[in-house]
């Protein structure tokens, strides 16, 4: 019956129901864990139609509380346990931001743009969404995973002083490149590249400069208070600040120290 088929998509059978209960007891977050390669869900049915790339990913559906992990074996490996807690981070009702409601907007827009010929306005929207919706939501999920890494027995993801993750940084860089490409294709035909690009780059550099300005005093204090400038914490912060400087220079501006 059609109703039964829809119910199965919305509330699919779980291969490891006891594992779901264990994770709920540990985190307080309830979810249904399935393997979308074996069990059809609403997301695994619809996502590939929007974006083939997104359709191949693990996911958390906050509407129905379903987590899909490809090849799921009930947390059998450290890598899989990391994914479990990461996806529960998306379902975690606490610490949500506006980005939490649009956390895959960039990847969805990118898929639509790919399917419709990569129109520059769509690529620009996708690039900005990757940076300001997808990336901060993945940061939130990674912070949640890091919180439970010891109890979950997996390696904690690296979270920087601003609460950003390597996963989120990858999406920010992808969004940067996609938006850059879109802007170039939009303004070059009209001879407005220099003026428009300079304005847009100045706006994009502004939060990077603000973050650099905020972070430098604490970094300098760390250096003053240690006998070894090569501790892991200092090295990570140095690398992060250098990345901020590079991204500002890549936008054609000079970092302010």
ZIQUIBEL-V868970 format. One record per residue. N is the residue number from 1. RES is the residue in one small letter. NEAR is the number of other ideal C-beta (glycine too) atoms within 12 Angstrom. Layout:
{{N;RES;NEAR} {N;RES;NEAR}}
//
This chain:
{{1;x;7} {2;x;8} {3;x;9} {4;x;10} {5;x;15} {6;x;16} {7;x;16} {8;x;23} {9;x;26} {10;x;23} {11;x;22} {12;x;33} {13;x;20} {14;x;28} {15;x;24} {16;x;25} {17;x;18} {18;x;14} {19;x;28} {20;x;32} {21;x;18} {22;x;23} {23;x;38} {24;x;22} {25;x;13} {26;x;24} {27;x;27} {28;x;16} {29;x;34} {30;x;25} {31;x;40} {32;x;38} {33;x;44} {34;x;40} {35;x;28} {36;x;34} {37;x;18} {38;x;18} {39;x;28} {40;x;25} {41;x;40} {42;x;27} {43;x;38} {44;x;31} {45;x;23} {46;x;23} {47;x;26} {48;x;21} {49;x;16} {50;x;27} {51;x;28} {52;x;17} {53;x;23} {54;x;31} {55;x;26} {56;x;19} {57;x;31} {58;x;37} {59;x;42} {60;x;40} {61;x;31} {62;x;28} {63;x;16} {64;x;24} {65;x;30} {66;x;38} {67;x;45} {68;x;41} {69;x;43} {70;x;24} {71;x;20} {72;x;35} {73;x;20} {74;x;24} {75;x;31} {76;x;19} {77;x;18} {78;x;19} {79;x;23} {80;x;28} {81;x;32} {82;x;30} {83;x;37} {84;x;44} {85;x;43} {86;x;43} {87;x;44} {88;x;43} {89;x;42} {90;x;43} {91;x;36} {92;x;33} {93;x;18} {94;x;17} {95;x;19} {96;x;20} {97;x;19} {98;x;14} {99;x;28} {100;x;27} {101;x;17} {102;x;26} {103;x;36} {104;x;38} {105;x;33} {106;x;41} {107;x;35} {108;x;33} {109;x;36} {110;x;38} {111;x;30} {112;x;27} {113;x;31} {114;x;21} {115;x;21} {116;x;17} {117;x;12} {118;x;23} {119;x;20} {120;x;25} {121;x;21} {122;x;29} {123;x;33} {124;x;33} {125;x;29} {126;x;43} {127;x;40} {128;x;33} {129;x;36} {130;x;43} {131;x;38} {132;x;28} {133;x;33} {134;x;42} {135;x;38} {136;x;37} {137;x;41} {138;x;42} {139;x;38} {140;x;40} {141;x;44} {142;x;38} {143;x;33} {144;x;39} {145;x;40} {146;x;29} {147;x;27} {148;x;29} {149;x;24} {150;x;15} {151;x;19} {152;x;31} {153;x;19} {154;x;23} {155;x;17} {156;x;24} {157;x;34} {158;x;26} {159;x;28} {160;x;30} {161;x;25} {162;x;28} {163;x;25} {164;x;35} {165;x;32} {166;x;24} {167;x;33} {168;x;36} {169;x;31} {170;x;23} {171;x;37} {172;x;36} {173;x;24} {174;x;28} {175;x;36} {176;x;34} {177;x;23} {178;x;33} {179;x;37} {180;x;29} {181;x;25} {182;x;32} {183;x;34} {184;x;24} {185;x;24} {186;x;26} {187;x;24} {188;x;16} {189;x;12} {190;x;15} {191;x;11} {192;x;16} {193;x;20} {194;x;16} {195;x;14} {196;x;21} {197;x;28} {198;x;18} {199;x;19} {200;x;28} {201;x;28} {202;x;19} {203;x;19} {204;x;30} {205;x;30} {206;x;19} {207;x;22} {208;x;33} {209;x;27} {210;x;18} {211;x;28} {212;x;32} {213;x;21} {214;x;17} {215;x;29} {216;x;25} {217;x;16} {218;x;22} {219;x;31} {220;x;17} {221;x;14} {222;x;25} {223;x;21} {224;x;12} {225;x;14} {226;x;17} {227;x;10} {228;x;12} {229;x;17} {230;x;15} {231;x;15} {232;x;14} {233;x;22} {234;x;24} {235;x;20} {236;x;23} {237;x;31} {238;x;24} {239;x;21} {240;x;32} {241;x;33} {242;x;19} {243;x;28} {244;x;36} {245;x;26} {246;x;19} {247;x;31} {248;x;29} {249;x;19} {250;x;20} {251;x;28} {252;x;19} {253;x;25} {254;x;14} {255;x;25} {256;x;17} {257;x;15}}
//
